[in-house]
Amino acid sequence: MDGRDRLGKLLYERENEVSAARDAVEAIRAGGGGGEGGRGGLLFFSAAAGLGKTTVLAEVRRMAAARGCTVLSARGSEQEHTVPFHVVRQLLQPLLASCTEDERREIFGGWYEIAGPAVGLFAQQTGTAVPDPQGVRDGLDWVVTQVAVRRAPVVIVLDDAHWGDLESLAWLAAFAVRARELPVLVVIGYRPDEVPAEAQAFRELIDGRGARPIPLHALSPEAVAELVRGALGAAADDVFCRECWVVTGGNPYEAVELIARVQDRGLAPDAESASLLRELGASARGTGLVKRLERLGHAAVRLAWAAAVLGTEISAELAATVAGLPPAEAQSAVDRLRLARILTGTRTLEFIHPLIATAVYQAIPPATRTALHGQAAWAVADAGLGITAAARHLLETHPEGDPHTVRQLRAAAGENLRLGAPDAARRCLERALREPPAPEDRAGVLYELGCSALLTAPATTVNHLTAALEQPFLDAGLRENATFRLAQAFAHNDEPAKAAAVVGAEVARSESSRARLRVAHYLWLVFDAHETQASDRSRRLAELVEHLPGQAVEERALLCLRTWDATLRGEPAADTLAVAARAMGLSYTDPDWGFELPSVAALGYMYADECDRAEELFSSAIAECERVGWSGAHLSFGFMLLGLVRLRRGMLAEAEECAREGVRLAERVGDRVPARWYAVGLLLDVLLSRGCLEEALHVARTYDFAPPYLNAVVFPDSQTVYGRLLLARGLRKEAEAQLTAAGARLEAKGILNPTWCPWAGHLALAVAEEDPRRARALTAKMLHRAERYGTPTAVGEALSFSAAVAEEGQALPLRERAVQVLRRSPGRHAYAEALIDLGTELGRGGHDDRATGLLSEGVELADRCGAGRLAERGRAEMAGAGPRLDGKRPLARRGASAAETG
């Protein structure tokens, strides 16, 4: 074969593996720089240690480069697997180093500030918004996609993936699935028995159906014999060659090392020398290797130990510093280690094989190893390599109660959070806690530890923050922050009652009035679906904000809550909008006030039929989240809100698109989290409005949208959506039970606005056949509340529900009025439905001419809204009502906005 790696070893019995790699590279080249064919893919090589995976991957890199591909390569490190984005930096830094600053910014686009720190381009400044991990992964997706577009085709090669850092593996596992859509080939080599359990997404990738790993097997006796004769001469004895295979088990690394030992000893490759091979083979691994190292002298041992502690891409100067050797002695030791085939390189050193590095590291006496890690931490920091590089050594040291170590670990944790690596931050803080910190610092460490898990493990956050609040040395500012974050953690864990209680208790305990905690107390009370004193809380909130101008941040926060509370209670929309106007100005990504407050204020505009303003606010929320790298629950909620206003306007196709994006983003956060309930509930509401019952049922089954429901207030109300789904299936009794329970719960909470949740209208439809009197009572109450709220949408929808259950001969005037009112509503779908219902009513009463005109207008509008099933019903009625129109009748657009008519 013509392929050799950098050590010159031949690729024996790897024809199939190399052929598979060649085919994959040729396939990606067939796509050129973005043609139709030859897209990318995945290629996995699975092998135990020493079976030649590194040699195969070196051949992949060589052939890819020779064929004009852009090659990005990296290698996992046993000693550096705790350094976040270590693999990512190896992949991207060489390429980015060849670019100008302008080129780098062009490649990163809007992700420069978010993903740049993870790649190591710059350090994120303290005090900036912390990106969530998913946002950083999205940014890396963008960067590699841009590289693929600009420098196609691209081959990504990762060796020793089982030692890759968890952050890089999580990104690669997600990106690799998309590789087929790009001119990108991802080639990964790993030891199957050493992939960490924590790398769940990566394990799913290599164990999934996307690409079956290619296993590398031991060499046959014939291949080992060929290897021996290629190095020692064609006259090598058959017995000698056979014994080489027996001693090494056909392991390529061990065979090459054994042959090198034979050459060093000057042995003849004959039957007589075969008896010495077992001893020589043992010197290439384990205790034999250690003994061989010891024979090189104390300085060589110290330098090898230092190199093993430092990991990969080892600076010779840094290794000498850690080993405590003067330059000349260190250089001599390096020379001896190179001759002994333990290290290779000059200024940058590395071990000949990871097996050697592992053996050397494990041979270091435990106390000495710990001391070397401590020395390495200081040396790395002094060399200016960054606090996170130093921290991975501090993680390996023994606790000594050193305040400086605690400070270093806390600083590293902060930097890891700014990289988008909360798990790495958590490891640093847990180690700082074991140091232990001084009593006056313990609360601060616990607080930071709790915050590091806020988005990923709310239950863990609760434990740490509770412990922080129990510490004796706790200043007022830290106590407030810990209480606020603890409430957030309870809320994210679907425990809004506990969230409200913990901040409420702190407000009552504190001698000074703390606006942020008071706001948080009201916020989580408002979102507690089972709050028992809602009317008292609502009254207090109204009195509190009555004369607030909204100039200070805390004033606007309270006004946001008052806007939302008034909306839920169905107070006159004009009064609600007056409050909302004073509430504007809060940031959606402010870490001190949260995403919820400006969002609920914006919803006040939507429900009050100010949909243009609401859409503008929701679009700005999405843009702000994307700008700071929030790609998880907050961004999902942003798309859900945008979808909600588009549903409100009757833009059903656009609303479905937003809802599906919200579901996709929420899926990345976890199962049955609030973000997913919001997004799935909206998607179901949209699908039912479009008449897509089967698709709605599929979505509900896929996402387990069924009781039990969340403890938080969710919109659209989950139980009402579920009841509507049951009603669409014809399960009236089951729907009645769910909708009755929903109504009782919402009324107990003081949520009376029928346009926020039209449970009463759907319940009326469910019971109309068996209990028409109850149905009419329900719609009468709904209409009364709608008229109090006073928006065309609320009143028009209530009139439509009333008409649907009205007594014989009473429906027509109700439908006439519904059309008149909804003509002024931004809700084009509700208006289209009212037109078709009125046209149907008139047609059945013999008013064919007017009925046909209304039906035609309704069908045209329903088509524009994306309500296909409603349009079909209108056409069916037109067919029975009289001659059809030619479809060119102008659409009545009175009251419609530019977005709805354009």
Long-range contacts (C-beta under 8 A, 24 or more apart in sequence): 3-59, 3-62, 3-63, 5-54, 5-55, 5-58, 5-59, 5-62, 6-58, 7-256, 7-352, 9-55, 9-252, 9-256, 10-227, 10-230, 11-52, 11-55, 11-56, 11-59, 12-219, 12-223, 12-226, 12-227, 12-252, 13-217, 13-219, 13-220, 13-223, 14-52, 14-55, 14-56, 14-59, 14-216, 16-214, 17-45, 17-56, 17-214, 17-216, 18-56, 18-59, 18-63, 20-214, 21-56, 21-59, 21-60, 21-63, 21-187, 22-63, 24-185, 24-187, 25-60, 25-63, 25-64, 25-67, 25-69, 25-155, 25-185, 26-67, 27-185, 28-69, 28-153, 28-155, 28-183, 28-184, 28-185, 29-67, 29-68, 29-69, 29-153, 31-152, 31-153, 31-183, 32-152, 32-153, 32-183, 33-152, 33-153, 33-183, 34-149, 34-152, 34-183, 38-153, 38-183, 39-180, 39-181, 39-182, 39-183, 40-148, 40-153, 40-154, 40-179, 40-180, 40-181, 40-182, 40-183, 40-184, 40-185, 40-186, 41-179, 41-180, 41-185, 41-186, 41-211, 42-176, 42-179, 42-180, 42-185, 42-186, 42-187, 42-188, 42-205, 42-210, 42-211, 43-185, 43-186, 43-187, 43-188, 43-211, 43-214, 44-187, 44-188, 44-189, 44-190, 44-206, 44-211, 44-212, 44-213, 44-214, 45-187, 45-188, 45-189, 45-190, 45-213, 45-214, 45-216, 46-189, 46-190, 46-191, 46-192, 46-206, 46-213, 46-214, 46-215, 46-216, 47-189, 47-191, 47-192, 47-215, 47-216, 48-191, 48-192, 48-193, 49-191, 49-253, 49-354, 49-355, 50-251, 50-252, 50-253, 50-254, 50-353, 50-355, 51-216, 51-217, 51-218, 51-251, 51-252, 51-253, 52-216, 52-252, 52-253, 53-159, 53-189, 53-190, 53-216, 54-159, 54-160, 54-189, 54-353, 55-252, 56-189, 56-216, 57-157, 57-159, 57-187, 57-189, 60-155, 60-157, 60-187, 61-155, 61-157, 64-155, 64-157, 64-185, 69-153, 69-154, 69-155, 69-185, 70-95, 70-147, 70-151, 70-152, 70-153, 70-154, 70-155, 71-154, 71-155, 71-157, 72-144, 72-147, 72-154, 72-155, 72-156, 72-157, 73-156, 73-157, 73-158, 73-159, 74-157, 74-158, 74-159, 74-164, 74-168, 75-158, 75-159, 75-160, 75-312, 76-158, 76-159, 76-160, 76-161, 76-162, 76-163, 76-164, 76-165, 77-160, 77-163, 77-311, 77-312, 78-160, 78-163, 78-311, 78-354, 78-357, 78-358, 78-361, 79-308, 79-309, 79-310, 79-311, 79-312, 79-357, 79-361, 79-392, 80-163, 80-165, 80-311, 80-312, 80-392, 81-163, 81-164, 81-165, 81-166, 81-196, 82-165, 82-392, 82-395, 82-424, 82-427, 83-165, 83-388, 83-389, 83-392, 83-424, 84-118, 84-165, 84-166, 84-167, 84-168, 84-388, 84-416, 84-419, 84-421, 84-423, 84-424, 85-118, 85-119, 85-120, 85-165, 85-167, 85-168, 85-419, 85-421, 86-164, 86-165, 86-168, 87-158, 87-164, 87-165, 87-168, 87-169, 87-172, 88-118, 88-119, 88-140, 88-167, 88-168, 88-171, 89-118, 89-119, 89-120, 91-156, 91-158, 92-119, 92-143, 92-144, 92-147, 93-119, 93-120, 95-147, 95-151, 96-121, 107-143, 107-146, 107-147, 107-150, 108-139, 108-142, 108-143, 108-146, 109-142, 109-146, 110-626, 110-627, 111-138, 111-139, 111-142, 111-143, 111-629, 113-629, 114-139, 114-420, 114-628, 114-629, 115-139, 115-140, 115-142, 115-143, 115-629, 117-418, 117-419, 117-420, 118-167, 118-419, 118-420, 118-421, 119-143, 123-386, 123-415, 123-418, 124-415, 124-418, 124-419, 125-418, 126-414, 126-418, 128-418, 129-589, 129-591, 129-628, 129-629, 130-417, 130-418, 130-420, 130-591, 131-418, 131-420, 131-628, 131-629, 131-630, 132-420, 132-455, 132-629, 132-630, 132-631, 132-632, 132-634, 133-167, 133-170, 133-420, 133-421, 133-422, 133-456, 133-632, 134-631, 134-632, 134-668, 134-669, 135-420, 135-628, 135-629, 135-630, 135-631, 135-632, 136-171, 136-419, 136-420, 136-421, 136-629, 137-170, 137-171, 137-174, 137-175, 137-420, 137-631, 138-629, 138-631, 139-629, 140-171, 140-175, 141-171, 141-174, 141-175, 141-178, 144-175, 144-184, 145-178, 145-182, 148-182, 148-183, 148-184, 149-182, 152-182, 152-183, 153-183, 153-184, 153-185, 154-182, 154-183, 154-184, 154-185, 155-184, 155-185, 155-187, 156-184, 156-185, 156-186, 156-187, 157-187, 157-188, 158-186, 158-187, 158-188, 158-189, 159-189, 160-189, 160-190, 160-191, 160-354, 161-188, 161-189, 161-190, 161-195, 161-202, 162-190, 162-191, 162-192, 162-194, 162-195, 162-196, 163-194, 163-354, 164-199, 164-202, 166-196, 166-198, 166-199, 166-423, 166-424, 167-419, 167-420, 167-421, 167-423, 167-424, 169-199, 169-201, 169-202, 170-199, 170-201, 170-202, 172-202, 172-205, 173-199, 173-201, 173-202, 173-204, 173-205, 174-201, 176-205, 176-210, 177-205, 177-210, 217-250, 218-249, 218-250, 218-251, 219-245, 219-250, 219-251, 219-252, 219-255, 220-245, 220-250, 221-245, 221-250, 223-250, 224-248, 224-250, 224-255, 227-252, 227-255, 227-256, 227-259, 228-255, 228-259, 228-269, 229-269, 231-259, 231-263, 232-259, 232-262, 232-263, 232-269, 233-269, 235-269, 236-269, 236-270, 237-269, 237-270, 237-271, 237-274, 239-270, 239-271, 239-274, 240-269, 240-270, 240-271, 240-273, 240-274, 240-277, 241-269, 242-274, 243-274, 243-277, 244-277, 247-277, 247-278, 247-280, 247-281, 248-281, 253-353, 253-355, 254-281, 254-284, 254-285, 257-281, 257-284, 257-341, 258-284, 260-341, 285-355, 285-359, 286-359, 289-342, 289-356, 289-359, 289-360, 290-359, 290-360, 290-363, 292-340, 293-340, 293-342, 293-360, 293-363, 296-333, 296-336, 296-337, 296-340, 297-333, 297-336, 299-323, 299-325, 299-329, 299-330, 299-332, 299-333, 300-333, 300-336, 300-337, 300-340, 302-333, 303-330, 303-333, 303-334, 303-337, 304-333, 304-337, 304-342, 304-343, 304-360, 305-360, 305-361, 305-364, 305-368, 305-369, 305-372, 306-372, 306-376, 307-343, 307-349, 307-351, 307-357, 307-360, 308-351, 308-357, 308-360, 308-361, 308-364, 309-361, 309-364, 309-369, 309-372, 309-373, 309-376, 309-393, 310-376, 312-350, 313-348, 313-350, 314-345, 314-348, 314-349, 314-350, 315-347, 315-348, 315-349, 315-383, 316-345, 316-346, 316-347, 316-348, 316-349, 317-347, 318-379, 318-380, 318-383, 319-349, 321-375, 321-379, 322-372, 322-375, 322-376, 322-379, 324-375, 369-396, 370-396, 370-397, 370-398, 373-397, 377-408, 381-408, 386-415, 387-411, 387-412, 387-415, 388-412, 388-415, 388-416, 388-419, 388-424, 391-428, 394-428, 394-431, 395-427, 395-428, 395-431, 399-434, 399-435, 399-436, 400-435, 401-435, 401-436, 402-435, 403-437, 403-438, 403-441, 405-432, 405-435, 406-432, 406-435, 406-437, 406-438, 406-441, 406-445, 409-435, 410-444, 410-445, 410-448, 413-448, 413-452, 414-448, 417-452, 420-629, 422-452, 422-453, 422-455, 422-456, 423-456, 425-452, 426-452, 426-453, 439-471, 439-472, 439-473, 440-473, 442-471, 442-473, 443-468, 443-469, 443-471, 443-473, 443-474, 443-478, 443-482, 444-468, 444-478, 446-471, 447-478, 447-481, 447-482, 447-485, 450-482, 450-485, 450-486, 450-489, 451-485, 454-485, 454-488, 454-489, 454-492, 455-492, 455-632, 455-633, 458-489, 458-490, 458-492, 458-493, 459-489, 459-493, 461-485, 461-486, 461-489, 462-486, 462-489, 462-490, 462-493, 465-489, 476-510, 476-512, 479-506, 480-506, 480-514, 480-516, 480-517, 483-517, 484-516, 484-517, 484-520, 484-592, 487-520, 487-524, 488-594, 490-524, 491-524, 491-527, 491-712, 492-673, 492-674, 494-674, 494-710, 494-711, 494-712, 495-711, 496-524, 496-525, 496-527, 496-528, 496-529, 496-711, 496-712, 497-524, 497-528, 497-530, 497-531, 497-711, 499-524, 499-528, 500-524, 500-525, 500-528, 500-531, 515-554, 515-557, 515-558, 516-554, 516-557, 516-592, 516-593, 518-558, 519-554, 519-557, 519-558, 519-561, 519-593, 519-597, 522-558, 522-561, 523-561, 523-594, 523-596, 523-597, 526-561, 526-564, 526-565, 526-568, 526-713, 527-596, 527-712, 527-713, 528-711, 528-712, 528-713, 529-709, 529-710, 529-711, 529-712, 529-713, 529-714, 529-745, 529-749, 530-711, 530-745, 530-749, 531-749, 532-748, 534-748, 534-749, 534-750, 535-750, 538-565, 538-569, 538-750, 541-565, 542-566, 545-579, 548-582, 549-582, 550-582, 550-583, 550-584, 550-585, 553-586, 553-593, 555-582, 556-582, 556-583, 556-584, 556-585, 556-586, 556-597, 557-586, 557-593, 557-597, 559-583, 559-601, 560-586, 560-597, 560-598, 560-600, 560-601, 561-597, 561-600, 563-600, 563-601, 563-604, 564-600, 564-601, 564-603, 564-604, 566-604, 567-600, 567-603, 567-604, 567-607, 567-608, 567-753, 567-756, 568-713, 568-749, 568-750, 568-751, 568-752, 568-753, 568-756, 569-750, 569-751, 569-752, 569-753, 570-752, 570-753, 570-754, 570-756, 570-785, 570-788, 570-789, 571-788, 571-789, 572-788, 572-789, 572-790, 573-607, 573-608, 573-609, 573-789, 573-790, 573-791, 573-794, 574-608, 574-790, 576-604, 576-608, 577-604, 577-605, 577-608, 577-610, 579-604, 580-604, 580-605, 580-608, 587-624, 588-620, 588-621, 588-624, 588-625, 588-634, 588-638, 589-624, 589-625, 589-627, 589-628, 589-630, 589-634, 595-621, 595-625, 595-634, 595-637, 599-637, 599-638, 599-641, 602-641, 603-641, 603-644, 603-715, 606-644, 606-645, 606-648, 607-753, 607-755, 607-756, 607-791, 608-791, 609-791, 609-792, 609-793, 609-825, 609-826, 611-645, 611-648, 611-649, 611-826, 611-897, 612-826, 612-897, 612-899, 614-645, 614-648, 615-642, 615-645, 615-646, 615-649, 615-899, 618-642, 618-645, 631-665, 631-668, 632-665, 632-668, 632-669, 632-675, 633-665, 633-666, 633-669, 633-673, 633-674, 633-675, 635-665, 636-661, 636-662, 636-663, 636-665, 636-666, 636-669, 636-675, 636-676, 636-678, 636-679, 637-662, 637-675, 637-678, 637-679, 639-665, 639-679, 640-675, 640-678, 640-679, 640-682, 643-682, 643-686, 644-682, 644-715, 644-716, 647-682, 647-685, 647-686, 647-689, 647-829, 648-793, 648-826, 648-827, 649-826, 649-827, 649-828, 649-897, 649-899, 649-900, 650-826, 650-827, 650-828, 650-829, 650-830, 650-831, 650-832, 650-861, 650-865, 650-867, 650-900, 651-828, 651-865, 651-866, 651-899, 651-900, 652-686, 652-689, 652-690, 652-829, 652-865, 652-866, 652-867, 653-866, 654-866, 655-682, 655-686, 656-683, 656-686, 656-687, 656-690, 656-866, 658-682, 659-683, 659-686, 663-703, 671-704, 672-704, 674-710, 674-712, 674-714, 676-703, 677-705, 677-709, 677-710, 677-714, 677-718, 678-714, 678-715, 680-705, 681-705, 681-714, 681-715, 681-716, 681-717, 681-718, 681-721, 682-716, 684-721, 684-725, 685-716, 685-721, 685-724, 688-721, 688-724, 688-725, 688-728, 689-829, 689-867, 690-866, 690-867, 690-868, 690-869, 691-867, 691-868, 691-869, 691-870, 691-872, 692-869, 693-728, 693-729, 696-725, 696-728, 697-725, 697-729, 700-725, 713-749, 713-751, 715-756, 715-757, 716-757, 717-742, 717-746, 717-757, 717-759, 719-745, 719-759, 720-757, 720-758, 720-759, 720-762, 723-759, 723-762, 723-763, 723-766, 724-762, 727-762, 727-765, 727-766, 732-766, 732-767, 732-769, 732-770, 735-762, 735-763, 735-766, 736-763, 736-766, 736-767, 739-763, 739-766, 752-785, 753-785, 753-789, 753-794, 754-782, 754-785, 754-786, 754-789, 754-794, 754-797, 754-798, 755-786, 755-789, 755-791, 755-793, 755-794, 755-797, 758-782, 758-797, 758-801, 760-801, 761-797, 761-798, 761-800, 761-801, 764-801, 764-804, 764-805, 765-801, 765-804, 765-805, 768-804, 768-805, 772-805, 772-807, 775-805, 776-802, 776-805, 776-806, 776-807, 778-805, 779-804, 779-805, 791-825, 792-821, 792-822, 792-823, 792-824, 792-825, 792-895, 793-822, 793-825, 793-826, 793-827, 793-830, 795-821, 796-821, 796-822, 796-825, 796-827, 796-830, 796-831, 796-834, 797-822, 797-827, 797-830, 800-830, 800-833, 800-834, 800-837, 803-837, 803-841, 804-837, 811-841, 812-838, 812-841, 812-842, 812-845, 815-841, 819-854, 823-892, 823-894, 823-895, 824-894, 824-895, 825-895, 826-895, 826-896, 826-897, 826-900, 828-861, 828-864, 828-865, 828-896, 828-900, 829-862, 829-865, 829-867, 829-870, 831-861, 832-858, 832-859, 832-861, 832-862, 832-865, 832-867, 832-870, 833-858, 833-862, 833-867, 833-870, 834-858, 835-861, 836-862, 836-870, 836-873, 836-874, 836-877, 839-874, 839-877, 839-878, 839-881, 840-877, 843-877, 843-880, 843-881, 843-882, 848-881, 848-882, 849-882, 851-877, 851-881, 851-882, 852-878, 852-881, 852-882, 852-883, 852-884, 852-885, 853-885, 853-889, 855-881, 856-884, 856-885, 856-887, 856-889, 857-889, 857-891, 857-892, 860-887, 860-889, 860-891, 861-891, 861-892, 864-891
